[in-house]
Amino acid sequence: MSESVIADFVGKFNSEVASRGDPIKGRVVLSQKRLVLAASETDKLTIPLDSIFDIAIGQVPPDLGDFFDSTVTVAFERNGRRLIAAVEADNEKIEKFGTVLFKAVINGTETTVKERARVGGRVTDDPFKTARLFLTAGTVEFRRDDGAFTIDLKTVSDFERDTREIGGAKRPVLTVRHMKDGTAMTTQAALASGRKMAILGRYLRREYSELMEELRNVELTKDKKEVLVAMYSTGDMDGMPLASILGKDSSQVSMILQDLSEDGLIQDGADGPTLTPTGKVVASRHLEDVNA
């Protein structure tokens, strides 16, 4: 193939196209345009990237044989049929392969994006602008003619898929609520391709679930929520003692802050404790709980 190869390794694979019952060992080659599963020079499956409509890591249909958890499954279209292929290798290799496959499919996709659809509680009248979408380590990046901006996935509090009318046509839109420089913000991105929107959603759900997994073991008591929300709502607090804002004893607040630090939700700053990016996400999710 003439295009650049971005992954090339030996693994096991199987597909609904092949007549074999069990996975077979061979080369897995990924380029900028296609994925090739080659058992030999004459026994190979070529999957154009523009035919892929879903990617999953660690999920394999049982009729493709016995696989380990370290698996990437690709759903694609061929001759009007929807088919599945699965690739297996060791954990580290599969994680890297899954990431580069997502990037190969998504990177460079033309997107219409409104960076600041909402800032805090204020809806803006900012226009949608054309951008190219790129997945980078821990971020989603939008590159426009007038500059680029990124969304740090660790600051995302929620996202959802919707349909909106843009330029006289209904388009699938991804709405992302996240933090930017300490401010809650909503960004909206419309993709012309519903197929790529679904793959982007799969990627974001995977990244987001990993963040939620990190927080699953954090016990958030009512007092912890109150402290987090107070820090989130008052910013740098202008030098006011947190205990005074909360109406709590200073020693009690100190103990709560210590617990939150151990949970990875706050950190020491030049002017005292501040929320970590994850802490800001957690606080924003519990605003209504505390204010109710």
Secondary structure, 3 states (H helix, E strand, C coil): CCCCEEEEEEEEEEECCCCCCCCEEEEEEEECCEEEEECCCCCEEEEEHHHEEEEEECCCCHHHCCCCCCEEEEEEEECCEEEEEEEECCHHHHHHHHHHHHHHHHCCEEEEEEEEEEECCEECCCCCEEEEEEEECCEEEEEECCEEEEEEHHHEEEEEEEEEEECCEEEEEEEEEEEECCEEEEEEEEECCHHHHHHHHHHHHHHHHHHHHHHHCCCCCHHHHHHHHHHHHHCCHHHCCHHHHHCCCHHHHHHHHHHHHHCCCEEEECCEEEECHHHHHHHHHCHHHHHC
